[in-house]
Amino acid sequence: MKKTLITLFLPTLLILGACSSDNERAIEENSSNDAIESSITTTSEVKNPEGDGKALVAYFSLPVGDDLDVTTGASVMEANGEYLGLTQQTANWISEELKADTFRIQADKSYPTDIDDLLDVAAEEKSNNDRPSLASKITNLDQYDTIYLGYPIWNADFPMAFYTFLESYDFSGKRIVPFSTHGGSGLAGTVGILEDELSNSEVVSNALSISRNNVADSRQEVIDWVDEVK
């Protein structure tokens, strides 16, 4: 990574007066009161459908359980009896359309799912310039030409674990296609960060950005976007 850590983190969690609505402060996943444990592995967890193996959908999305009340989870949706984070559902639609491999970026730690508590943890991670370790890794990134990178917007920025992922691999020569879910702050300048940090890659500027309030009804929008950028 060529940018300094200071440049990476200018939009701090503590100075968001310009985007201080509840939606903009929202964390992308769910708001139950229990902590959720990440599954921990040390091997690649890339899932391989019957595609050509040239595209990968890699996304960060907090794990969710199967006993959640979706009425209290502001950014959780139910699909075929399974509770999914919104970035996860978006990634699933992209992968299905492309028949692409998928990889879930997970921190090797638990996060609280109460929004206020999660905001506190996210703020502390950012203040400390943390790089949470990841639960799994990709061992064959070289085989992919195009990587769709998905992430929630956590208070106008990437989650810190997503920065860990970006700094763990060489994306030189690859085509990067960003997509995100958010609580009101849109892409929050994250495409520009990707362009700076992955300067040896082609970062597609036509990134997908979906409000958490609209994800459940956005399947066709996702498919149409994939047709534009693939």
N, C-alpha and C positions, 0 to 999 in steps of 0.2 A: 504494500500500500504506500502510495507516494505522498498522500496528504498527511499533515501532522495531526496528532490526536486533538489538538486544540481546534483545528479547522473542522474536524469531524463532528465536534459536539458543541458548536456555537449555539444551536437552538436548544437551550437547556430546558429541562422540565419545570424549572422554577420561575421562568420569565415569560410565561405565555399569556400576558395580559391581552395581547391582540387577538388571541383565540381561546378565550377562557370559558366558553359555553360548556354546559355539561356534556354535549355531544363531542366536542373537541377534546375533552379530558377523558373520554371513554376509552377503556382498554378493549381490545377487539374480541376477547373471548367471553366467559360467563361470569356471573356475579353471585354464585352461591357462597356460603360462608366457610366451606371446608377447603383445606389445601389439597391440591391434586399432585400426585407423585408422577414424575416422568418415568417411563420404562427405560431402563439403563442397559445398553449393549455396547460392545466394543467393535462390532462388525458392521459392514455396509448393510443398510436396510433399503436399498433401491428395489422398488417393485417393477417387474418387467412384464407389461402386456405385450401383445403381438404387433408391436410397431417396428419401425426400421432401426431402432436403437440409436438414432441420431439426435433425438430431442429428450430433454429431461425437464420435469417440473419439480423444482425444489421449493419448499415452502416452510415457513415457521407458523405454527399454530399450537396454542396451548392444548395439552391433552384434556379430554373431558370424559366423565364417567357415563354409565348407562342408567343412572338413577337420578338424573338432574330434572328439575322442574323448569321447562323452557319458558314458563311465564315469569320466572325470576332471573333467568339468564339472559341478559340484554343482548348478547351476541352469540347465542347458541341456537341452532336450528335442528329440527328433527327430520331425518330423511330415511325412509324405509325402516323405521324403528330404531335408528341409530342417532345419537346426539353428536353433532359435528360442530367444530369451530367454523366460523364463517370463511376464513382464509382456506381452511381445509376443504370445505365444500366447493369453493371457487376453483381450487386446484384440482379437485376430482373432475369437475366438468371440463376443464382444460385438457386434462390427461385423457379423458374419454374421447374427446373430439379428435385429439392428435394421435391416440393410441401410443402415448409417450410413457416413458419410465417416470416414476415418481419417487421422491425422497423427502421425508419429513425431517425438518431441522428441529431438534429438541435439546433443550438445556439439560445438563446432568444435575438437576436440582428440582425441588418442588417450588411452586409459586402459590400464594393465596389466590383464591378466586373471588373474594370480596373486592369490588372495584377500588374502594378507598385504600384497602390494605395493599392491593397490587400496585396502585399508583405510588404508594410510599416505597415499596420495594424497587420499583422501576426508577424512581427518583434517586434512591440511594445508589443503585447500580451505576446510573449515569454520573452522579456526583463523584463517585469513586473511579470513574472511567473503567469499570469492570469489563472483563471479557469472560462471561460464564462458560465453563467447559461444556462440550457437547456430548450427548449420549451415544451418538453413532457417527460414522463417517462414510464418505464415498471413496471407494478404492479405485474406481475406473472412470474418473471425470474426463480423461483424455478422449474417450470414445464419443463424447457428445459435441455436436456442432452448435446447437442452440440450447440455451438454458432459460426456462421461464422461472423467474424468481418471484415468489409470493411472500407477502409479509403484512401484518397488521400495522397500523399507525398507532404508536404509543406516544401520546402527547407530542405530536408533530415530529416524530422521528422513528427510526427503526428500533425494535427491541435490541438490547445490548447483545443478546445471544446471536442475533442476525449479523451483527458486526463480527462476532467470532467466526461465523461461517464465511463471510466475505474474505477475511484475512487468513483463512486456512487453506485456500486453494489458489492455483494459478489459472485465471480465466483468460489469459492472453489468446487472441484470435477467435474467441467465441462470440456468438451473437447472444446478447442478454435481453430478455423481454420481461419487463417488470409488471407486476399486478399487485393490487393491495385492496384491503378493506379498511374502513375508517369510521370514526364516530362524528365526523363533521369537518375535519381539517384537510380533506382531500389527500393528494399525494404529498403535501407538506415539504416539497423540495427534495424528496428522496431520489427522484430520477437524476437530478443534478449531482447528488452525492455519488450515485452509482457511476455517472459519467466521469467524475473526478477520480474515484477510487479504482475503477476498472478501465483506466484510460487506454489500455492495450486491447480492449474489447469493443465491439459494436453494441452500444446500448440503444435500444429502440426507444424513441421519445414518445411514441404513441402508447403510453402505459395505460393499463386498465385500473380504474379506481371506482369502487362501489361502496356506497354508504351501508353501514351495518343494518340500517332499517329496510334496505331494498334487496339484500342478497337473496333471500328466499324466492323472490320472483324474477331473478336476473339470469336464469339459465340461458335464455335465448340471446340476451345481450352479451354474455360471455362467449357463446358460440360465434356470434357475428364478429366479435372482436378477434377471436382466434383466426377466423377466415381472413381478416384484414392483415394480420401481422405474421402469419406463418410463412 
